Amino acid sequence: MTQPAATIIAGSLAVVAAAIAFIGLLVNLHHQHRAERRSRAIDQITEAVAAVETLAAVLGWLPKAEPGSDSTKRANQKAIDTIERVQIATARLEVFGLDKAAEATRAYTLAAVAAGGSKSNPPSEADNARAASRAHAVDLLRDARRQLEMGATRTAYEKTRRWIKHQRLDRA
């Protein structure tokens, strides 16, 4: 083999190696971005659950507060702040594409506001609707979190099969 041919082959191999390294870097960056996004979505789900549970607790305090007292004013302000917190968490869930969880959280907020801080004995229909709506919202938030966490543990084989399936669908 002549010197120029060997130089061309060595240069070609270097270009191929650089291209493979570059593709590996892009794939790594893509996976890091997905993991970061998944982590942020899980954080938002956690925030939404905390906001829903805080709202349930605040609405439980309201009937116990003395009407017209400072504790009632503080409880009302806490309820307003918590409703805002739930609404912000709901909007963030929508940004992450967790529409079912966001809708359930929004439905709980509406049921909670409709029922207010009432605690009748026996529980009224509004109290029962609020409790059922809260349970539904928390269940959907848990399911969304579980699905995100399962996505993180998907094997390389499953990911490759899924990618191939999508490639076939794109061509069809």
Number of C-alpha atoms within 10 A of each C-alpha: 5 6 8 9 10 11 11 11 12 12 12 12 12 12 12 12 12 12 12 12 12 12 12 12 12 12 12 12 12 12 12 12 12 13 16 12 14 18 16 13 21 22 13 21 26 16 19 27 21 17 22 27 17 18 26 20 13 20 23 16 18 22 16 14 16 11 11 8 10 11 15 17 15 13 20 18 13 17 23 15 13 22 21 15 19 26 19 16 24 25 20 19 24 15 12 16 12 19 16 15 25 26 17 21 30 21 17 26 25 15 20 24 17 14 19 17 20 18 17 11 6 7 11 13 11 18 20 13 17 23 17 14 21 25 17 17 25 22 15 20 25 17 13 19 22 13 12 17 15 11 13 13 8 10 10 9 9 10 12 11 11 12 12 12 11 12 11 10 9 8 6 6
